[in-house]
Structure formats: structure tokens, C-alpha cells
Amino acid sequence: MSLSVRPQRRVLVTKINRSQSFAGVNSSADRPFRNLSPFTPTVSRKTGSRVSRMFSMSHKSPPPKVPQPNRLDEVYEALKKGLTAYLEVHQLELEKLSTQIRESKRNSRLGFLYDLDKQVKSIERFLRRLEFHASKIDELYEAYCIQRRLRDGAHNMVKAYSTGSPGSREARESLAEASKGYKEYTENMCLLENELESQLGEFHIRMKGLAGFARLCAGDQYEIFMKYGRQRWKLRGRIEVNSKQVWDSEEMVFLPLVTEFLSIKVTELKSLANHVVVGNVSCETKDLFAALPQVVAVDINDLGTLKLSLEVTWNPFDKDDQPSAASTVNKASTVNKRFSTYNQSPPDTPSLREQAFYVSVHQAALLRRHGQW
């Protein structure tokens, strides 16, 4: 999935080398926005599975003072598209499981069918929850649109009474009433906007690594600072001799915001007092509402010689409130693993001789019990 609005750059080669003439490159010119594009990182290495959160007890931000209806329309459309894709992915998984159950009923043990049926019911519960979540978002957006129309009407009334002759008492009272209504509708829009923002779920961001043509070499150290509203993430890494990258942090959970953009600042650490800012960019996040994880690359500098690769996974529900059925779809590798497990031939049913043996053992146990009584 492409999140870029400008032509794609050429794909980087697997082995990255650079000349020493690039050691002092400094592209600190800020750009208003930086686009994300699909990218496969060339080098990356884990340092430990660790997920951090940028919130503790309460993660809700205060309501904005000025509503942003145009921006909310864009986020709502992207959110609905992501929820629809989420529903389609889970519907596909449910159909595959149902087909597996129908094909395995004649030649499977009850335990195997019970496990499949349990997974089907779990996905069905998650689908109902997704549908309820989507309907709740639709209701919030419809209420927001109603308040926006009322606010626009109150604004027109205030403008009409202000341009006219406010000499009469009735005109002044009408102007005050229209101004009061405009303020009330504005506050309602801000509250609804904040409530809709709390229903956006989570962005799980995983660090994949840096890559750049003639830009990286062994011994380089970088610091990456990400800011998303009040949320912060700072991590440091170095380039090793074997072209691998070691980072002190790997994953972060960001709560999606309506009006904020993801700000990324990359600094090359040359010495204690000599830090070179490679790039400082802002990225659009509304295209990250997707059903499956997606790897995106950010052009850090203007020339595109240094890219930051991130793996972003969106959960429609915040915190750890997502059932296990969704986790099987979030990662494609997990889905393939589960489907390969489902495609295995089920165990054969016991033969007549085995069934007779089990019956005789059961009867002997019953006779032994009666003899003891």
C-alpha cells in the first residue's frame, strides 16, 4: 500500500556502502510534510522484545478549543475504510474455518472439531464487536455533522445581526442568543471530536532500521526522536561492521490523533558535542488505518538518501482489549501458520477393534468399582 503522493524513488540495493565524503552531509532543512512509501529494510536486528506505551492511567487528551471539521472528515473516511478492511479480513478467515469444519466432520475426532468451533465462535464475537464499534463511530460522526450544521446556522445569524442596525432591543437580544448558540455548538463539536478521537484504537510502531544510498557505514550512531501530540519516543542505534543495526528500543504504542501529525527527527551522533541533524519531517497518519501490518519508509532528508523504515500495525481497540481472534489477523505470518495448521489432515477415527477394546476397558472398570462397594 502506497502512502506517497509523489513519484517513487528507486529501490535500494541490499549491500550499503558509502564514501567518506558523505560523512558530513547535513540536510537540516525542514519540510512541511514528508510522505510515506512502501519500503523493505535492508538491515535490522532485534535487541529484545519490548513494547512501551506513552500513557498510563488516562490517555484521553483534553478537548480542542477550535474544531477541525475538514480534518475530521478525512480521518473518518480513512477510519471507515480501515474498519471495512478489518471486517473483510476476518470474514475471510471465518469462511476458511467454516469450510475446514465442514470438510472434517466425517473424518475427525470431537476434540479437533471442538477447537475449530471454538475459534469460529471467537471470530464471530470479534466481528460483532467490530460492527458495533463501526456503528458507534457512525453515530458520533452523525451527531458531529448535526452540530456542525447548527453551528453554521448560528454563525450566519450572528453575521446577519452584526451587519444590520443593532439599535433595537430585540435585535440585541437575538444577537446575544445567536452568539450563545454558536458558542454552545462549538463546544459540542469539540467534545464529539475528542470522543471520536478516543475510538481510533492504537498504532503499534516497530522499528525496522535505517537505510540509505551511500549514507550509512560501520560505526555511525543515530538518535531518532518521534513526537505525536503529547506522545514521545526516543531511541538510539548504531551501525555495526557486519551492516547490522542495533537499537535500544524496538516497539512503541501511539494513540491516533485527529489533528496532529507524526513528527520524526533523526540526528547523527558524531561526538559528545557534535550532533548533526539529518532531517526533521512530519508525516501523515490517516493512511495507517489498515487491517494488516504495513511496512512504510520515511524520506528523512530532502534527497531521499536516508530512509527510516517502520512497521505499523493498527488495532481498532485501544490498550490490551483486543481478543485473540484479532491477533491472528494482525500478523500475516501468524495467519499463514494457523492456516497451515488447519490444512493438516485430521486424525483418523478409531477402528471398530479399538472401539471394542475401549468399551471392554470401561466395563471392567465399572465391575471393579461395584466389587469394591
C-alpha distance (Angstrom), angle and dihedral (degrees) to the residues before:
residue distance angle dihedral
M1 . . .
S2 3.77 . .
L3 3.77 120.4 .
S4 3.78 94.3 176.5
V5 3.78 126.4 104.9
R6 3.76 97.3 -167.4
P7 3.84 130.5 66.3
Q8 3.78 116.4 -69.9
R9 3.75 119.8 -105.4
R10 3.78 122.8 -130.8
V11 3.79 118.7 -81.0
L12 3.78 115.4 -100.3
V13 3.78 121.1 -117.1
T14 3.78 120.6 -111.6
K15 3.80 97.9 -113.9
I16 3.80 114.1 57.4
N17 3.80 121.3 -158.2
R18 3.76 131.3 160.1
S19 3.75 139.2 -170.0
Q20 3.77 121.4 -116.0
S21 3.79 89.5 -112.6
F22 3.81 88.8 77.7
A23 3.81 93.5 56.5
G24 3.76 93.4 95.2
V25 3.77 100.8 42.8
N26 3.78 110.7 139.0
S27 3.81 118.5 -175.7
S28 3.77 100.7 170.3
A29 3.80 95.5 148.5
D30 3.78 107.5 126.1
R31 3.76 122.2 -131.4
P32 3.79 122.9 -155.6
F33 3.80 93.4 -128.0
R34 3.78 135.0 3.1
N35 3.77 121.5 -153.1
L36 3.79 126.4 -132.0
S37 3.78 121.2 -134.1
P38 3.81 135.1 179.5
F39 3.78 112.6 -86.6
T40 3.79 138.5 166.2
P41 3.81 111.4 -143.4
T42 3.78 117.6 -127.8
V43 3.79 99.6 -152.0
S44 3.77 133.2 22.0
R45 3.78 138.1 139.4
K46 3.77 133.5 -171.3
T47 3.76 121.7 -120.2
G48 3.80 96.1 -173.5
S49 3.75 137.5 -44.1
R50 3.77 107.1 -87.8
V51 3.77 128.9 152.6
S52 3.79 120.7 -167.7
R53 3.77 128.7 -165.5
M54 3.75 127.0 -149.0
F55 3.79 94.2 -147.1
S56 3.79 137.6 54.9
M57 3.79 123.9 -174.0
S58 3.79 101.8 -12.4
H59 3.79 121.2 26.5
K60 3.75 100.0 173.1
S61 3.77 115.4 114.3
P62 3.80 120.3 -140.2
P63 3.81 116.4 -91.7
P64 3.81 115.0 -89.2
K65 3.76 119.2 -107.2
V66 3.80 94.7 -137.6
P67 3.83 120.3 38.7
Q68 3.78 120.5 -130.1
P69 3.83 105.1 -151.2
N70 3.80 97.0 168.7
R71 3.78 92.6 51.8
L72 3.79 91.4 45.3
D73 3.81 90.1 54.4
E74 3.81 90.3 55.7
V75 3.81 93.6 47.3
Y76 3.81 91.6 46.6
E77 3.80 92.5 52.9
A78 3.81 91.4 48.6
L79 3.81 90.9 46.2
K80 3.80 93.1 51.1
K81 3.78 90.2 48.8
G82 3.80 90.8 51.7
L83 3.81 93.3 48.0
T84 3.80 90.7 49.4
A85 3.81 90.2 52.2
Y86 3.81 89.7 47.9
L87 3.80 90.7 53.5
E88 3.80 92.3 47.6
V89 3.80 93.0 51.3
H90 3.80 92.7 50.4
Q91 3.79 92.1 44.1
L92 3.81 88.7 54.6
E93 3.79 91.2 50.3
L94 3.81 90.6 47.9
E95 3.80 91.6 51.9
K96 3.81 91.4 50.6
L97 3.79 91.9 50.4
S98 3.81 92.0 47.2
T99 3.80 90.3 51.0
Q100 3.79 90.0 49.4
I101 3.80 90.6 52.6
R102 3.80 93.2 50.3
E103 3.80 91.8 49.6
S104 3.80 93.6 46.9
K105 3.80 101.5 46.3
R106 3.80 95.1 91.3
N107 3.76 97.3 45.4
S108 3.78 108.4 32.1
R109 3.73 141.0 86.7
L110 3.75 120.1 -112.1
G111 3.81 92.4 -111.6
F112 3.80 92.6 58.7
L113 3.81 92.0 48.8
Y114 3.79 90.5 45.5
D115 3.80 91.6 56.9
L116 3.79 92.0 49.5
D117 3.80 91.8 46.8
K118 3.79 90.3 49.7
Q119 3.80 91.1 53.6
V120 3.81 91.2 47.7
K121 3.80 91.8 52.9
S122 3.79 90.8 47.8
I123 3.81 91.5 53.6
E124 3.81 91.0 45.6
R125 3.81 90.2 54.5
F126 3.78 90.2 48.8
L127 3.81 91.3 49.5
R128 3.80 91.1 52.5
R129 3.76 89.3 49.5
L130 3.79 91.4 50.0
E131 3.80 90.8 50.4
F132 3.79 91.4 49.9
H133 3.81 90.2 48.2
A134 3.81 91.0 51.2
S135 3.81 91.7 48.9
K136 3.81 90.3 50.2
I137 3.79 90.9 52.6
D138 3.81 89.8 49.0
E139 3.81 90.9 52.5
L140 3.80 92.0 49.7
Y141 3.79 91.3 49.1
E142 3.82 92.6 48.2
A143 3.80 90.4 50.5
Y144 3.80 88.7 48.8
C145 3.80 91.4 52.2
I146 3.81 90.8 50.3
Q147 3.79 91.6 52.1
R148 3.80 90.0 46.9
R149 3.81 92.0 54.6
L150 3.80 90.8 47.6
R151 3.80 90.0 49.0
D152 3.79 91.6 50.4
G153 3.81 90.0 50.5
A154 3.79 91.8 49.4
H155 3.79 89.7 48.5
N156 3.79 91.2 53.5
M157 3.79 90.5 49.2
V158 3.80 92.1 50.7
K159 3.78 90.1 49.0
A160 3.80 91.9 48.9
Y161 3.80 94.9 48.5
S162 3.81 91.5 44.5
T163 3.80 94.4 53.9
G164 3.81 92.8 46.9
S165 3.80 128.1 72.1
P166 3.84 107.2 -73.6
G167 3.78 92.4 -165.7
S168 3.79 98.5 111.4
R169 3.75 123.7 76.4
E170 3.78 93.0 -127.7
A171 3.80 91.3 55.0
R172 3.81 92.0 51.3
E173 3.79 91.8 48.6
S174 3.79 91.4 48.6
L175 3.81 90.7 49.5
A176 3.81 91.3 50.5
E177 3.80 91.4 48.0
A178 3.81 92.2 49.0
S179 3.81 91.0 48.0
K180 3.79 90.3 50.0
G181 3.79 91.3 50.4
Y182 3.81 91.8 47.9
K183 3.80 90.5 53.3
E184 3.80 92.5 46.7
Y185 3.81 93.8 49.7
T186 3.80 90.2 47.5
E187 3.81 91.0 54.2
N188 3.80 90.7 47.8
M189 3.80 90.7 52.2
C190 3.80 90.9 50.9
L191 3.80 91.8 50.2
L192 3.80 92.7 48.2
E193 3.78 90.8 46.4
N194 3.80 90.0 53.1
E195 3.81 91.5 46.9
L196 3.79 91.7 50.4
E197 3.78 89.7 49.0
S198 3.81 89.9 56.6
Q199 3.83 89.0 58.0
L200 3.80 95.7 58.3
G201 3.81 95.8 93.7
E202 3.80 123.2 -146.7
F203 3.78 140.9 -47.8
H204 3.80 112.2 -142.3
I205 3.80 105.3 -159.6
R206 3.80 119.9 -166.4
M207 3.78 123.1 -168.1
K208 3.81 112.3 -123.3
G209 3.79 100.3 172.7
L210 3.78 145.8 -102.9
A211 3.78 124.5 -72.0
G212 3.75 132.0 178.4
F213 3.75 140.8 159.8
A214 3.84 109.7 -107.1
R215 3.79 89.3 -15.6
L216 3.82 109.1 96.0
C217 3.79 128.2 63.2
A218 3.79 137.2 161.2
G219 3.78 114.8 -72.2
D220 3.80 97.2 28.0
Q221 3.79 116.3 134.8
Y222 3.79 124.3 -158.6
E223 3.77 136.6 -172.5
I224 3.81 120.2 -153.3
F225 3.79 120.5 -163.3
M226 3.80 120.0 -172.2
K227 3.79 123.6 -170.7
Y228 3.79 124.0 -172.7
G229 3.77 110.7 172.6
R230 3.81 105.0 -60.6
Q231 3.78 92.1 -16.3
R232 3.79 120.3 102.0
W233 3.80 136.7 -171.4
K234 3.81 124.3 -179.6
L235 3.79 123.3 179.1
R236 3.78 136.9 166.1
G237 3.77 131.2 -150.9
R238 3.79 143.6 169.9
I239 3.77 137.1 -148.2
E240 3.78 113.9 -119.8
V241 3.78 129.3 -150.0
N242 3.81 93.0 -102.2
S243 3.83 90.2 57.0
K244 3.78 91.3 -104.3
Q245 3.80 123.6 133.8
V246 3.80 126.3 -136.6
W247 3.81 119.2 -161.0
D248 3.79 128.4 -174.9
S249 3.81 91.7 -140.5
E250 3.77 132.3 33.0
E251 3.78 114.1 177.5
M252 3.78 138.6 32.5
V253 3.79 135.7 179.0
F254 3.79 116.3 -136.8
L255 3.79 124.7 -174.6
P256 3.83 110.8 -133.5
L257 3.79 116.0 -113.3
V258 3.78 129.9 -157.7
T259 3.79 103.6 -140.5
E260 3.81 103.1 20.7
F261 3.79 128.3 89.9
L262 3.80 127.8 -148.8
S263 3.79 109.2 -102.4
I264 3.84 117.5 -157.1
K265 3.78 125.1 -171.4
V266 3.82 121.2 -174.9
T267 3.80 119.9 -165.9
E268 3.80 127.6 -175.8
L269 3.80 111.1 -139.0
K270 3.80 107.1 -143.9
S271 3.80 100.7 160.7
L272 3.78 140.4 -24.3
A273 3.80 93.3 -76.3
N274 3.78 101.5 22.5
H275 3.79 115.5 76.9
V276 3.79 120.0 160.0
V277 3.81 118.7 -154.4
V278 3.78 105.5 -137.5
G279 3.80 96.3 -175.0
N280 3.79 144.7 -22.7
V281 3.81 113.8 -158.3
S282 3.81 141.2 163.2
C283 3.82 121.0 -138.1
E284 3.78 133.9 -158.2
T285 3.82 113.9 -118.0
K286 3.82 105.2 -175.4
D287 3.82 91.0 88.4
L288 3.81 90.9 60.4
F289 3.83 93.1 78.7
A290 3.81 95.5 105.7
A291 3.79 134.4 140.3
L292 3.81 96.4 -130.0
P293 3.80 130.5 42.4
Q294 3.77 114.0 -88.7
V295 3.78 130.5 -161.6
V296 3.79 112.6 -139.0
A297 3.78 132.1 -179.6
V298 3.78 127.0 -146.1
D299 3.81 121.6 -151.6
I300 3.78 101.2 -130.8
N301 3.80 99.0 -172.9
D302 3.78 130.4 35.4
L303 3.81 94.6 -107.3
G304 3.81 92.4 52.3
T305 3.81 92.4 -127.8
L306 3.81 91.0 129.6
K307 3.79 123.0 48.8
L308 3.77 132.5 -178.3
S309 3.80 113.7 -145.0
L310 3.81 119.0 -153.5
E311 3.79 133.4 175.6
V312 3.80 110.7 -142.5
T313 3.80 123.8 -165.5
W314 3.79 119.8 -175.6
N315 3.79 122.0 -150.7
P316 3.82 114.9 -167.3
F317 3.81 90.7 -147.2
D318 3.77 123.6 57.5
K319 3.80 128.0 -124.1
D320 3.81 119.5 4.1
D321 3.79 93.2 -41.3
Q322 3.78 95.9 112.6
P323 3.84 115.6 107.1
S324 3.76 123.4 -126.0
A325 3.79 92.1 -102.0
A326 3.79 91.0 71.0
S327 3.80 94.1 48.9
T328 3.79 89.4 62.2
V329 3.79 90.1 61.3
N330 3.80 99.5 39.6
K331 3.79 92.4 72.7
A332 3.77 119.8 47.3
S333 3.80 92.1 -153.5
T334 3.78 90.6 56.8
V335 3.79 91.0 49.5
N336 3.79 91.9 51.5
K337 3.77 91.2 47.6
R338 3.79 92.7 51.1
F339 3.78 93.9 45.6
S340 3.79 90.4 49.9
T341 3.78 88.0 52.9
Y342 3.79 90.7 50.6
N343 3.79 91.8 49.5
Q344 3.78 92.8 58.1
S345 3.79 114.7 108.8
P346 3.81 110.5 -97.4
P347 3.82 119.2 -119.8
D348 3.76 116.5 -87.7
T349 3.79 120.6 -106.0
P350 3.82 116.7 -105.1
S351 3.77 115.8 -88.5
L352 3.82 123.3 -115.9
R353 3.81 90.8 -101.2
E354 3.80 91.3 52.7
Q355 3.79 91.4 47.5
A356 3.83 90.9 51.2
F357 3.79 90.0 49.7
Y358 3.84 91.7 51.5
V359 3.81 90.5 48.8
S360 3.82 92.2 51.0
V361 3.80 91.7 49.3
H362 3.79 90.5 50.3
Q363 3.82 92.6 49.5
A364 3.80 91.8 48.5
A365 3.80 90.0 52.6
L366 3.82 90.7 51.6
L367 3.82 92.6 49.6
R368 3.80 90.8 49.0
R369 3.81 90.4 53.1
H370 3.82 92.5 50.1
G371 3.78 90.5 48.2
Q372 3.80 90.8 54.9
W373 3.80 91.6 49.5
